[in-house]
Amino acid sequence: MTTAWKFKPALPARRGDRLSGKVALVTGTGAGIGRGIALLFAQQGAHVVGCDIDAASAQATVDAARAQGDAIDSVHPLDLTQPAQVRRLVEHTVQRCGGLDVLVNAAAFGAFQWLEAMDYERDWRRTLTGEADIVFLACQAAWPHLKVRGGSVINFASANAHMALPLSPALAHCAGKGAVLAMSRQLAMEGAPHGIRVNSISPALVVTEATSRPLADIPGFEEQVLSKFMVKRLGQPQDIAWAALFLASDESSWVTASEVNIDAGATAW
Ligand SMILES: NC(=O)c1ccc[n+]([C@@H]2O[C@H](COP(=O)([O-])OP(=O)(O)OC[C@H]3O[C@@H](n4cnc5c(N)ncnc54)[C@H](O)[C@@H]3O)[C@@H](O)[C@H]2O)c1
């Protein structure tokens, strides 16, 4: 007997006012989860500023917002590993929108390589820069502005901060996301006196530009991933965007230093 009917698909984005009046800076809006969050936040009334190192894909998100009847700002190309560029992005957002309420650190770069094949600079250092430094730099630049009226920071850790997945050469990624998880708790403690909440979301495998290649190229990878899931379907950006919406809104005003596992149950056993 099949049980597939029980696994509902991701809820499509829909219009509402849950972020009405809020200014949200979302990084990595050129793809996957960042794009999904930017489009949902705009539909829910936020003034969204996006950014990405890839100008064409960031522009595609601006166009997708326009097609759904929303306007989002976007700064692209922009390299979030460059401190001066990050500071300019935050200043641009505050000047254009009159403040900052929400920072979503969705952008990341990770190199996947087995230990013995890992090049120190090209793979290991670049991943820690692209996963941990990228969060530090954006938080540091945004912090003085988030302090003005309180705010919400949403960081992305990963199920890989908790578990190793067979067939996935994720060593540097595990280190980077473990760092983000630990940083988020510390930042929550530092932000609390200023009304800044900091939480992290830890997804398991979500179908995005980043994951399409291993899903296509590694034999048995999708089956391996699904074998860990209680809900037997892969994640979609909307699965993550709905959780981000809760954390960005005042509905979560008593939630900080939390990790929200959006992982089909993968890390529970
Ligand atoms: N997709 C998953 O299965 C999964 C699972 C766990 C955690 N995550 C995390 O969720 C977040 C979003 O993941 P995704 O799958 O949508 O990623 P993705 O690779 O599809 O998109 C990331 C975006 O960030 C941009 N980016 C990368 N480096 C940048 C830089 N230096 N400056 C500016 N932009 C840059 C990329 O161009 C891309 O558009 C990431 O932090 C990722 O590690 C994803």
The ligand as a Tripos MOL2 file, in Angstrom:
@<TRIPOS>MOLECULE
LIG
   44    48     1     0     0
SMALL
NO_CHARGES

@<TRIPOS>ATOM
      1 N1         19.6270   23.5980   -0.7190 N.am      1 LIG1
      2 C1         19.8580   22.8300    0.3370 C.2       1 LIG1
      3 O1         19.6190   21.6100    0.3130 O.2       1 LIG1
      4 C2         20.4240   23.4260    1.6160 C.ar      1 LIG1
      5 C3         20.5340   22.5780    2.7310 C.ar      1 LIG1
      6 C4         21.0740   23.0980    3.9020 C.ar      1 LIG1
      7 C5         21.4500   24.4270    3.9710 C.ar      1 LIG1
      8 N2         21.3030   25.2310    2.8700 N.ar      1 LIG1
      9 C6         21.7170   26.6310    2.9810 C.3       1 LIG1
     10 O2         20.6350   27.4750    2.6040 O.3       1 LIG1
     11 C7         21.1590   28.6430    1.9620 C.3       1 LIG1
     12 C8         20.5770   28.7750    0.5560 C.3       1 LIG1
     13 O3         20.8850   27.5880   -0.1530 O.3       1 LIG1
     14 P1         20.5490   27.3880   -1.7040 P.3       1 LIG1
     15 O4         20.5040   25.9290   -1.9380 O.co2     1 LIG1
     16 O5         19.3910   28.2290   -2.0970 O.co2     1 LIG1
     17 O6         21.8910   27.9430   -2.3610 O.3       1 LIG1
     18 P2         22.1880   28.3090   -3.8940 P.3       1 LIG1
     19 O7         23.6160   27.9940   -4.1330 O.co2     1 LIG1
     20 O8         21.1600   27.7080   -4.7870 O.co2     1 LIG1
     21 O9         22.0180   29.8970   -3.8780 O.3       1 LIG1
     22 C9         22.9340   30.6920   -3.1640 C.3       1 LIG1
     23 C10        23.0190   32.0360   -3.8390 C.3       1 LIG1
     24 O10        24.0360   32.7910   -3.1410 O.3       1 LIG1
     25 C11        24.8290   33.4540   -4.1070 C.3       1 LIG1
     26 N3         26.1650   33.7120   -3.5740 N.ar      1 LIG1
     27 C12        27.1280   32.7950   -3.2990 C.ar      1 LIG1
     28 N4         28.2420   33.3940   -2.8920 N.ar      1 LIG1
     29 C13        27.9890   34.7410   -2.9050 C.ar      1 LIG1
     30 C14        28.7560   35.8840   -2.5940 C.ar      1 LIG1
     31 N5         30.0430   35.7780   -2.2010 N.pl3     1 LIG1
     32 N6         28.1880   37.1000   -2.7110 N.ar      1 LIG1
     33 C15        26.9040   37.2160   -3.1220 C.ar      1 LIG1
     34 N7         26.1220   36.1680   -3.4450 N.ar      1 LIG1
     35 C16        26.6600   34.9340   -3.3350 C.ar      1 LIG1
     36 C17        24.8600   32.5070   -5.3030 C.3       1 LIG1
     37 O11        25.2110   33.1970   -6.4980 O.3       1 LIG1
     38 C18        23.4460   31.9620   -5.3060 C.3       1 LIG1
     39 O12        22.5800   32.7280   -6.1070 O.3       1 LIG1
     40 C19        22.6810   28.4760    1.9530 C.3       1 LIG1
     41 O13        23.2310   29.0980    3.0930 O.3       1 LIG1
     42 C20        22.8460   26.9750    2.0340 C.3       1 LIG1
     43 O14        24.0990   26.5880    2.5400 O.3       1 LIG1
     44 C21        20.8050   24.7480    1.6950 C.ar      1 LIG1
@<TRIPOS>BOND
     1     1     2 1
     2     2     3 2
     3     2     4 1
     4     4     5 ar
     5     4    44 ar
     6     5     6 ar
     7     6     7 ar
     8     7     8 ar
     9     8     9 1
    10     8    44 ar
    11     9    10 1
    12     9    42 1
    13    10    11 1
    14    11    12 1
    15    11    40 1
    16    12    13 1
    17    13    14 1
    18    14    15 2
    19    14    16 1
    20    14    17 1
    21    17    18 1
    22    18    19 2
    23    18    20 1
    24    18    21 1
    25    21    22 1
    26    22    23 1
    27    23    24 1
    28    23    38 1
    29    24    25 1
    30    25    26 1
    31    25    36 1
    32    26    27 ar
    33    26    35 ar
    34    27    28 ar
    35    28    29 ar
    36    29    30 ar
    37    29    35 ar
    38    30    31 1
    39    30    32 ar
    40    32    33 ar
    41    33    34 ar
    42    34    35 ar
    43    36    37 1
    44    36    38 1
    45    38    39 1
    46    40    41 1
    47    40    42 1
    48    42    43 1
@<TRIPOS>SUBSTRUCTURE
     1 LIG1         1 GROUP 0 **** ****
